[in-house]
Amino acid sequence: MKQELADQGQNLPWINMKGFAHSALALAKADLRSWSGYDELVFFDRGAIDAAAALAVVTGRDVEEFLTDEDRYDHLVFLAPPWAEIYKADDERRHNFQEAMAEYRQLERVVPKLGYKVALLPKLSVRERVDFVMRQLTATNLS
């Protein structure tokens, strides 16, 4: 998004959500494939899921139409609910807290529909969140 802003591009969510989501999905798929076969644990930011969910909303199509088997993450997805006390809009995140909540609710529906196990990140300190993530990874034998 930084490059798109710098280039005064049109594929930005507040100008062209469909174009933005297509670009984000292509980038997420490339990132995922670039780490394919890596032996260590790798964290992704749910980019493919988020972009596919956005495309489903703007096109009216099913989210599964935008993802192939190659586009899948492992079975555990961490979701971080919007946190009003720390939420802040900026040049790259222009949507307000209510819009962030609507996007989050969409993801709450989409992620399990895609067959993922959801782990909700609690609203705790960074250290406590790290401990939570590590416990989840250990419980699912991913660490």
C-alpha positions as CSV (number, residue, x, y, z in Angstrom):
1,M,0.0,0.0,0.0
2,K,2.9,2.4,0.7
3,Q,4.1,2.1,-2.9
4,E,0.6,2.6,-4.2
5,L,0.2,5.7,-2.1
6,A,3.7,7.0,-3.2
7,D,2.7,6.4,-6.8
8,Q,-0.7,8.1,-6.3
9,G,-2.2,4.8,-7.5
10,Q,-5.8,3.9,-7.7
11,N,-5.7,0.4,-6.1
12,L,-6.4,1.7,-2.6
13,P,-9.3,0.5,-0.5
14,W,-10.9,3.9,-0.2
15,I,-10.7,4.4,-4.0
16,N,-11.0,1.0,-5.6
17,M,-11.6,-1.8,-3.1
18,K,-11.9,-4.5,-5.8
19,G,-8.5,-3.5,-7.4
20,F,-6.9,-3.2,-4.0
21,A,-8.2,-6.6,-2.9
22,H,-7.0,-8.3,-6.2
23,S,-3.5,-6.7,-5.7
24,A,-3.4,-7.7,-2.1
25,L,-4.5,-11.3,-2.9
26,A,-1.8,-11.6,-5.6
27,L,0.9,-10.4,-3.2
28,A,-0.3,-12.7,-0.4
29,K,-0.3,-15.7,-2.7
30,A,3.2,-14.8,-3.9
31,D,4.4,-14.5,-0.3
32,L,2.9,-17.8,0.6
33,R,4.4,-19.6,-2.3
34,S,7.8,-18.1,-1.7
35,W,7.9,-19.8,1.7
36,S,6.5,-23.1,0.5
37,G,8.6,-26.0,1.7
38,Y,10.4,-23.9,4.4
39,D,11.2,-26.2,7.4
40,E,10.7,-23.6,10.2
41,L,7.5,-22.1,11.5
42,V,6.5,-19.0,9.5
43,F,3.8,-16.5,10.5
44,F,1.6,-14.8,7.8
45,D,-0.8,-12.0,8.3
46,R,-3.9,-13.7,6.9
47,G,-3.4,-11.6,3.7
48,A,-4.9,-14.1,1.4
49,I,-7.9,-14.7,3.6
50,D,-8.5,-11.0,4.2
51,A,-8.2,-10.1,0.5
52,A,-10.5,-13.0,-0.6
53,A,-13.0,-12.0,2.0
54,A,-13.0,-8.4,0.7
55,L,-13.4,-9.7,-2.8
56,A,-16.3,-11.8,-1.8
57,V,-18.0,-8.7,-0.3
58,V,-17.4,-6.4,-3.3
59,T,-18.2,-9.0,-6.0
60,G,-21.0,-10.9,-4.3
61,R,-19.1,-14.1,-5.1
62,D,-18.2,-16.9,-2.6
63,V,-14.9,-16.4,-0.8
64,E,-13.8,-19.9,-1.8
65,E,-13.7,-18.9,-5.5
66,F,-10.7,-16.7,-4.9
67,L,-8.5,-19.3,-3.1
68,T,-7.0,-22.6,-4.3
69,D,-5.5,-25.4,-2.3
70,E,-2.1,-23.8,-2.9
71,D,-3.3,-20.6,-1.2
72,R,-3.9,-22.3,2.1
73,Y,-2.2,-21.5,5.4
74,D,-1.9,-24.2,8.1
75,H,-5.0,-25.1,10.0
76,L,-4.7,-22.5,12.8
77,V,-5.5,-18.8,12.3
78,F,-5.2,-16.2,14.9
79,L,-7.8,-13.4,14.8
80,A,-7.2,-10.2,16.7
81,P,-10.5,-8.4,17.5
82,P,-10.3,-4.6,17.0
83,W,-9.3,-3.0,20.3
84,A,-10.9,0.4,20.8
85,E,-8.3,1.5,23.3
86,I,-5.4,1.1,20.9
87,Y,-7.2,1.5,17.6
88,K,-5.8,4.3,15.4
89,A,-6.4,5.4,11.9
90,D,-3.5,6.6,9.8
91,D,-2.6,7.3,6.1
92,E,-2.8,3.5,5.3
93,R,-5.7,2.6,7.6
94,R,-8.4,5.1,7.0
95,H,-11.4,3.1,8.1
96,N,-12.9,4.0,11.4
97,F,-13.4,1.6,14.3
98,Q,-16.9,0.6,13.3
99,E,-15.7,-0.3,9.8
100,A,-12.9,-2.3,11.4
101,M,-15.5,-4.2,13.5
102,A,-17.6,-5.0,10.4
103,E,-14.5,-6.3,8.7
104,Y,-13.6,-8.4,11.7
105,R,-17.1,-9.9,11.9
106,Q,-16.8,-10.8,8.2
107,L,-13.6,-12.6,9.0
108,E,-15.2,-14.4,12.0
109,R,-17.6,-16.0,9.5
110,V,-15.1,-16.6,6.6
111,V,-12.2,-18.1,8.4
112,P,-14.1,-21.1,9.9
113,K,-16.0,-21.5,6.6
114,L,-12.6,-22.0,4.9
115,G,-11.8,-24.8,7.3
116,Y,-9.5,-23.1,9.7
117,K,-9.4,-23.4,13.4
118,V,-9.7,-19.9,14.9
119,A,-7.8,-18.8,18.0
120,L,-9.0,-15.4,19.2
121,L,-6.1,-13.2,20.5
122,P,-7.0,-11.9,23.9
123,K,-6.7,-8.2,24.8
124,L,-3.6,-8.6,26.9
125,S,-0.1,-7.2,27.1
126,V,2.3,-8.1,24.2
127,R,4.1,-10.6,26.5
128,E,0.9,-12.3,27.5
129,R,-0.2,-12.5,23.8
130,V,3.1,-14.1,22.9
131,D,2.6,-16.6,25.7
132,F,-0.9,-17.3,24.4
133,V,0.3,-17.8,20.9
134,M,3.0,-20.2,22.0
135,R,0.5,-22.2,24.1
136,Q,-1.8,-22.5,21.1
137,L,1.1,-23.6,18.8
138,T,2.2,-26.2,21.4
139,A,-1.4,-27.4,21.8
140,T,-1.7,-27.9,18.0
141,N,1.8,-29.3,17.6
142,L,2.9,-26.4,15.3
143,S,5.8,-25.1,17.3
